[in-house]
């Protein structure tokens, strides 16, 4: 019985048949999704996983109530900032809510997790996905994912639920500098999302639970999509699993930032195109 790692053949097999057999084998074998993860155990590992979970829960709580655009408006910050800053924020005060959203996402989802890693867990942020060295070779995979997603985005943008939901900024159709300031805040928000979910949570949990850390991370990630169109919330399950796995494979969440920002801005532009006002922002 043949139990080897490649296609079976003998020394007497013609070269052409050998080549064909190898090609078929490579195309049909199940891909190896295993990762070379350093899984830790013991009291220190349990403590670190507990810190990641509790810090993550607390930061999600704080961000939900005080880090989103709704708080910026309801707290009166929208008037306070527009009066003192003036300029575009005075004429388009709603833009400030999304710049605030991006800033709080960077603080609560990126900087504070780094602080937890360095000062409480006493580990290197590089081991939690905060690295850029060596990531370039992984970009083709993310580019391929964007190419696959693009026709899906075109299709999704035709649904009324997406047309009524995007862009978040209600004066986006007016275009101008206000629209692109909104997109900047929106983009920074995704830096925080990837740093928190695919960085801090994914790597922090993988150190204790291995690849199982990815589906654990995906649970809260999907929950922050509740309230969005149902197809998007469901797609977040697939996205969470895929981006979590790819982050572990590349040892960085950074490529996921580019993919996430690209998909989000593409959806905004497609909706504006569907509404016939894309020319106002280009």
Buried (B, 14 or more C-beta within 10 A) or exposed (E): EEEEEEBEBEEEEEEEEBEEBEEEEEEEEEEEEEEEBEEBEEEEBEEBBEBBBEBBEEBBEBBEEEBBBEBBBEEEBBEEBBEEEEEBBEEBBBBBBBBBBBBBBBBBBBEBBBEBBEEEBEBEBBBBBBBEEEBEEBBEBBBEBBEEBBEEBBEBBEBEEBBEBBBBBEBBBEBBEBBEBBBBBBBBBBBBBBBBBBBBBBBBBBBBBBBEBBBBBBEBBBEBBEEBBEBBBEBBBEBBBBBBBBBBBBBBBBBBBBBBBBBBBBBBBBBBBBEEBBEBBE
